[in-house]
Amino acid sequence: MAIPFILGLIVGFLIKKSLKKALIIGIIIAAVTYFGFFSLSLDGLEDIIAQYGPMSVHYMVLLLGMLPLSVGLIIGLAIGFLFG
């Protein structure tokens, strides 16, 4: 039970770090599009989703299949996210 707990701590900490960076990037993109330096179009996004969407879902299913879903992992995720 110690290995999933430690893994949960690490993953929770990394999720918290990446969410902070994603929020900062989102604010920067919103400001740039508001001032008109960059325009958002969904045409290119639809092509990217059509091309890489099924592959990314496949790899996500493989990743979730490898992670041990136990109480220790869930507690580690919560502690790593809150206190990391």
C-alpha positions in Angstrom: 0.0 0.0 0.0 3.0 2.3 0.4 3.9 2.3 -3.3 0.5 3.5 -4.6 0.4 6.1 -1.8 3.8 7.5 -2.8 2.8 7.4 -6.5 -0.4 9.3 -5.6 1.7 11.9 -3.7 3.9 12.4 -6.8 1.0 12.5 -9.3 -1.1 14.8 -7.1 1.9 17.2 -6.8 2.5 17.2 -10.6 -1.2 17.7 -11.3 -1.2 20.8 -9.1 1.9 22.2 -10.8 0.5 21.6 -14.3 -2.9 23.2 -13.4 -1.1 26.3 -12.2 0.8 26.5 -15.5 -2.3 25.9 -17.5 -4.2 28.6 -15.7 -1.4 31.1 -16.4 -1.2 30.1 -20.1 -5.0 30.4 -20.3 -5.0 33.9 -18.9 -2.2 35.0 -21.3 -4.1 33.5 -24.3 -7.3 35.2 -23.2 -5.5 38.6 -23.0 -3.8 38.2 -26.4 -7.1 37.2 -28.1 -8.9 40.1 -26.4 -6.5 42.7 -27.7 -6.7 41.1 -31.2 -3.1 39.9 -31.6 -4.3 36.4 -32.1 -7.6 35.0 -33.3 -9.0 31.6 -32.3 -10.5 29.5 -35.0 -12.0 26.0 -34.5 -11.2 24.8 -38.0 -7.6 23.8 -37.2 -8.7 22.3 -33.9 -11.3 20.1 -35.5 -8.6 18.7 -37.8 -6.2 18.1 -34.9 -8.9 16.3 -32.9 -9.9 14.1 -35.8 -6.3 13.1 -36.4 -5.0 12.7 -32.8 -8.2 12.2 -30.8 -8.6 8.4 -31.1 -4.8 7.9 -30.4 -4.9 10.0 -27.3 -7.9 8.2 -26.0 -6.2 4.9 -26.6 -3.1 5.9 -24.6 -5.2 7.4 -21.8 -7.1 4.0 -21.4 -3.7 2.2 -21.3 -2.4 4.6 -18.7 -5.5 4.3 -16.5 -5.3 0.5 -16.8 -1.7 0.5 -15.5 -2.4 2.8 -12.5 -3.3 0.8 -9.4 -6.7 2.1 -8.2 -6.6 1.7 -4.5 -7.4 3.7 -1.4 -3.7 4.5 -0.9 -3.4 6.0 -4.4 -6.6 8.1 -3.9 -5.4 9.4 -0.5 -2.0 10.1 -1.9 -3.5 12.0 -4.8 -5.6 14.1 -2.4 -2.6 14.9 -0.1 -0.2 15.6 -2.9 -2.7 17.9 -4.6 -3.7 19.8 -1.4 -0.3 20.1 0.3 2.1 19.8 -2.6 
